[in-house]
């Protein structure tokens, strides 16, 4: 939608109700953008309504938000106009099981076949090492107590299997294949977890400049489940109290149009209670990943 959108009395009342219920201005803005409102119009409406109904302090909150939010960028997005129950993507029919607008989360059924899941695990297993996280200060990697899994990276297009899955991801999310990092495979044993975190890089951190040079900011994530744990191991989104069950062959996608918590994409891997969990993750960048 464009800046010609009209701020109706119903919208004004809705903004007031959200504020009175204790919602933060950034969450109200995110909800409006997810519904198709132009960001400039949405920010203007927030300021006008909050000033008229809730006073100067609320106006200052909206102004502070407008000044501090990083700019929104284009993100990957599956073709879900018309609410289809399934999609034909590249070489496979994929079911649409769940969609959220804010945060943008979509759960897909049957994204991978059982054989593809098993083949990825078999190819990755001999190369597993303790998982690391990015170090904000340097841009390097280190073992972190928040991430208690083993993992490895395939090079993009490393094998015929990787090429097939990567082409399917590009078709599903309408995003250039070259903008994707290589597939990462993770193995979680009983008790292992990945505490809630964001996938985007914080550009304010000194080590992130080197990371961002390799393709720009991360803007989307696809987590593919390679087996079904006996118990536990779901992907959790604490901001919206959502937990996605780790079912073999299924995948969960989420995008984040700015490097800011207002995207509500805080997420984590819940502890595995029984059995183990294997997942493959694909991160999508703004530009070509090199």
C-alpha positions as CSV (number, residue, x, y, z in Angstrom):
1,X,0.0,0.0,0.0
2,X,1.1,3.6,-0.6
3,X,1.1,6.9,1.3
4,X,-2.4,7.5,-0.1
5,X,-3.9,5.2,2.5
6,X,-6.6,6.7,4.7
7,X,-6.3,6.6,8.5
8,X,-9.9,5.7,9.4
9,X,-11.7,6.3,12.8
10,X,-11.6,2.5,13.2
11,X,-7.9,2.4,12.8
12,X,-7.4,5.2,15.3
13,X,-9.6,3.4,17.8
14,X,-7.6,0.2,17.3
15,X,-4.3,2.0,17.9
16,X,-5.7,3.5,21.1
17,X,-6.9,0.1,22.3
18,X,-3.5,-1.5,21.7
19,X,-1.7,1.3,23.6
20,X,-4.2,1.1,26.5
21,X,-3.6,-2.7,26.6
22,X,0.1,-2.0,27.2
23,X,1.4,-2.8,23.7
24,X,4.7,-1.2,22.8
25,X,4.6,1.3,19.8
26,X,7.1,-0.9,17.9
27,X,4.7,-3.9,18.2
28,X,1.8,-1.8,17.0
29,X,3.9,-0.6,14.0
30,X,4.9,-4.2,13.2
31,X,1.2,-5.3,13.2
32,X,0.3,-2.4,10.9
33,X,3.1,-3.2,8.5
34,X,2.1,-6.9,8.5
35,X,-1.4,-5.9,7.5
36,X,-0.1,-3.9,4.5
37,X,0.2,-0.4,5.8
38,X,3.0,1.8,4.4
39,X,5.6,2.4,7.1
40,X,5.5,6.3,6.7
41,X,1.7,6.3,7.0
42,X,1.7,3.9,10.0
43,X,4.3,6.0,11.9
44,X,2.3,9.2,11.2
45,X,-0.9,7.6,12.4
46,X,0.8,6.4,15.5
47,X,2.0,9.9,16.3
48,X,-1.3,11.6,15.7
49,X,-3.4,9.1,17.6
50,X,-1.1,8.8,20.6
51,X,-0.9,12.6,20.8
52,X,-4.7,13.0,20.7
53,X,-5.6,10.3,23.1
54,X,-2.6,9.4,25.3
55,X,-0.5,12.5,25.7
56,X,3.0,13.8,25.1
57,X,4.8,10.8,26.6
58,X,3.2,8.4,24.1
59,X,4.1,10.8,21.3
60,X,7.7,10.8,22.4
61,X,7.7,7.0,22.4
62,X,6.5,7.0,18.8
63,X,9.1,9.6,17.8
64,X,11.9,7.7,19.4
65,X,10.8,4.5,17.7
66,X,10.8,6.3,14.3
67,X,14.3,7.6,14.9
68,X,15.9,4.4,16.1
69,X,14.4,1.7,13.9
70,X,16.7,0.4,11.2
71,X,15.2,0.8,7.7
72,X,13.1,-2.1,6.5
73,X,14.4,-4.2,3.6
74,X,12.9,-6.6,1.1
75,X,12.7,-10.2,2.5
76,X,12.0,-13.7,1.1
77,X,8.3,-14.5,0.9
78,X,6.5,-17.7,-0.3
79,X,3.6,-17.3,-2.8
80,X,0.7,-17.5,-0.4
81,X,-1.8,-15.1,-2.0
82,X,-5.2,-16.7,-1.8
83,X,-4.2,-18.9,1.1
84,X,-3.3,-22.1,-0.8
85,X,-3.1,-25.4,1.2
86,X,-0.2,-26.6,-0.9
87,X,2.5,-25.2,-3.3
88,X,4.3,-26.8,-6.2
89,X,7.9,-25.7,-5.7
90,X,10.6,-26.7,-8.2
91,X,10.2,-30.5,-8.0
92,X,7.9,-31.2,-5.0
93,X,4.4,-30.5,-3.6
94,X,4.7,-28.8,-0.2
95,X,1.8,-28.4,2.3
96,X,1.1,-25.1,4.0
97,X,0.4,-26.0,7.7
98,X,0.5,-22.6,9.5
99,X,1.0,-18.9,8.7
100,X,1.6,-15.9,11.0
101,X,2.0,-12.3,9.8
102,X,3.6,-10.8,12.9
103,X,6.1,-12.3,13.2
104,X,6.2,-13.7,9.7
105,X,6.3,-17.4,10.3
106,X,5.2,-20.2,7.9
107,X,5.3,-23.9,8.7
108,X,5.5,-26.3,5.7
109,X,4.7,-30.0,5.6
110,X,6.7,-32.5,3.5
111,X,9.3,-30.0,2.3
112,X,11.9,-32.9,2.3
113,X,11.3,-36.6,1.6
114,X,12.3,-39.2,4.2
115,X,15.2,-40.3,1.9
116,X,16.5,-36.7,1.6
117,X,16.4,-36.3,5.4
118,X,18.3,-39.6,5.9
119,X,20.8,-38.8,3.1
120,X,21.6,-35.3,4.7
121,X,22.2,-36.9,8.1
122,X,24.4,-39.6,6.6
123,X,26.5,-37.1,4.7
124,X,26.8,-34.7,7.6
125,X,27.4,-37.2,10.5
126,X,31.2,-37.8,9.8
127,X,31.9,-34.0,9.8
128,X,30.1,-33.0,13.0
129,X,31.9,-30.7,15.5
130,X,30.7,-28.7,18.5
131,X,28.5,-25.9,17.2
132,X,29.8,-22.3,17.4
133,X,28.2,-18.8,17.4
134,X,29.3,-15.6,15.9
135,X,31.4,-13.3,18.2
136,X,30.0,-9.8,18.0
137,X,33.3,-8.1,18.9
138,X,35.4,-9.8,16.2
139,X,33.0,-11.4,13.6
140,X,34.7,-14.8,14.3
141,X,33.2,-17.9,15.8
142,X,33.4,-19.5,19.2
143,X,31.8,-22.3,21.3
144,X,29.0,-20.8,23.4
145,X,27.2,-22.4,26.4
146,X,23.8,-21.2,24.9
147,X,24.2,-23.6,22.0
148,X,24.8,-27.2,23.0
149,X,24.7,-29.0,19.7
150,X,27.1,-30.4,17.2
151,X,27.1,-29.1,13.6
152,X,28.7,-28.7,10.2
153,X,28.3,-26.6,7.0
154,X,28.0,-27.9,3.5
155,X,29.3,-25.6,0.8
156,X,26.6,-24.1,-1.3
157,X,26.0,-26.6,-4.2
158,X,28.5,-29.0,-2.7
159,X,26.6,-32.1,-3.8
160,X,23.6,-33.0,-6.0
161,X,21.5,-33.4,-2.9
162,X,22.4,-29.9,-1.7
163,X,21.8,-28.5,-5.2
164,X,18.3,-30.0,-5.3
165,X,17.3,-28.8,-1.9
166,X,18.8,-25.3,-2.4
167,X,16.9,-25.0,-5.7
168,X,13.7,-26.0,-3.9
169,X,14.3,-23.4,-1.2
170,X,14.9,-20.6,-3.8
171,X,11.6,-21.5,-5.5
172,X,9.6,-21.8,-2.3
173,X,10.8,-18.4,-0.9
174,X,11.2,-16.5,-4.2
175,X,14.7,-15.6,-3.3
176,X,17.9,-15.9,-5.5
177,X,19.8,-19.2,-4.9
178,X,23.1,-17.3,-4.7
179,X,21.7,-15.2,-1.8
180,X,21.7,-18.3,0.5
181,X,24.4,-19.5,2.8
182,X,25.4,-23.1,2.6
183,X,23.2,-25.6,4.4
184,X,24.1,-26.1,8.1
185,X,23.2,-29.5,9.7
186,X,22.9,-29.6,13.6
187,X,22.6,-32.6,15.9
188,X,21.0,-32.2,19.3
189,X,21.4,-35.0,21.9
190,X,19.1,-35.4,25.0
191,X,19.3,-32.2,27.0
192,X,20.9,-30.2,24.2
193,X,19.2,-26.9,23.2
194,X,19.8,-23.5,21.6
195,X,18.6,-20.7,23.9
196,X,16.4,-17.9,22.3
197,X,18.3,-15.6,20.0
198,X,17.9,-13.6,16.8
199,X,19.4,-14.7,13.5
200,X,20.2,-11.2,12.1
201,X,23.6,-9.6,12.7
202,X,23.7,-6.5,15.0
203,X,25.4,-3.9,12.8
204,X,26.4,-1.9,15.9
205,X,28.8,-4.6,17.0
206,X,32.4,-4.0,16.0
207,X,32.9,-7.5,14.4
208,X,29.9,-7.4,12.2
209,X,31.3,-5.3,9.3
210,X,33.3,-8.2,8.1
211,X,30.4,-10.6,8.4
212,X,28.0,-8.2,6.5
213,X,30.5,-7.9,3.6
214,X,29.8,-11.5,2.6
215,X,26.3,-10.8,1.4
216,X,24.7,-8.2,3.6
217,X,22.2,-8.8,6.4
218,X,20.4,-12.1,7.0
219,X,16.7,-11.6,6.2
220,X,15.2,-15.0,6.5
221,X,15.7,-18.5,7.9
222,X,14.4,-21.9,6.9
223,X,14.8,-24.7,9.5
224,X,14.2,-28.2,8.1
225,X,13.6,-31.2,10.5
226,X,15.6,-34.3,9.5
227,X,14.0,-36.6,12.1
228,X,11.3,-36.6,14.7
229,X,12.6,-36.6,18.3
230,X,10.8,-38.8,20.8
231,X,10.1,-35.8,23.0
232,X,11.0,-32.1,23.1
233,X,13.2,-30.2,20.6
234,X,10.6,-27.9,19.2
235,X,11.4,-24.5,17.7
236,X,10.0,-21.8,20.0
237,X,9.1,-18.2,19.4
238,X,8.9,-16.7,22.9
239,X,7.5,-13.3,21.9
240,X,4.3,-15.0,20.5
241,X,4.3,-18.1,22.7
242,X,4.5,-20.4,19.6
243,X,6.2,-23.8,19.5
244,X,6.7,-25.6,16.2
245,X,6.9,-29.4,16.5
246,X,10.0,-31.0,14.9
247,X,8.4,-33.4,12.5
248,X,10.6,-35.2,10.0
249,X,10.5,-33.6,6.5
250,X,8.6,-30.5,7.7
251,X,10.2,-27.0,7.8
252,X,9.6,-23.6,9.5
253,X,10.3,-20.3,7.7
254,X,10.6,-16.9,9.3
255,X,11.7,-13.5,8.0
256,X,12.9,-10.3,9.6
257,X,12.8,-7.1,7.5
258,X,15.1,-5.2,9.9
259,X,17.8,-6.0,12.4
260,X,15.6,-5.2,15.4
261,X,13.6,-7.0,18.0
262,X,10.4,-5.4,16.7
263,X,10.3,-8.2,14.1
264,X,9.4,-10.5,17.0
265,X,11.6,-13.3,15.6
266,X,13.3,-14.2,18.8
267,X,13.5,-18.0,18.6
268,X,15.3,-21.0,20.0
269,X,15.6,-24.7,20.0
270,X,13.9,-26.2,23.0
271,X,15.8,-28.9,24.9
272,X,15.5,-32.4,23.6
273,X,13.9,-34.5,26.3
274,X,14.1,-38.0,24.8
275,X,15.9,-39.3,21.7
276,X,17.9,-36.8,19.5
277,X,17.2,-34.2,16.9
278,X,18.7,-33.5,13.5
279,X,17.9,-30.2,11.6
280,X,19.2,-28.5,8.5
281,X,19.2,-24.7,8.5
282,X,19.3,-22.3,5.5
283,X,20.0,-18.6,6.1
284,X,19.0,-16.1,3.4
285,X,21.0,-12.9,2.8
286,X,20.1,-9.5,1.3
287,X,22.7,-10.0,-1.5
288,X,24.9,-12.7,-3.0
289,X,26.6,-14.7,-0.3
290,X,30.3,-15.1,-1.0
